[in-house]
Amino acid sequence: MNRVPLGRRVQIINCLVEGNSIRSTERMTGTHRDTICRLLVEVGDGCARLMDEQMRDLPCCRIQSMRFGPMSARSSGT
């Protein structure tokens, strides 16, 4: 299987982090959207592993969380 060069991978992740869609990232970088999605899954798995390894025994006094998903858009009062 062909590997996307590191520079292109960084460019793709930067586009996604800046809020671009997968299709616009596809157009800007010239990379197929299936490749972008595979890279996104790979980065997500790496982040999950990093958090599992590094974020242990934290002295948390208060925790704040946000609701995600379809219910959060409806509960905004609109």
Secondary structure, DSSP 8 states (H G I E B T S, - for coil): -----HHHHHHHHHHHHTT--HHHHHHHHT--HHHHHHHHHHHHHHHHHHHHHH--S---S-------SHHHHHTT--
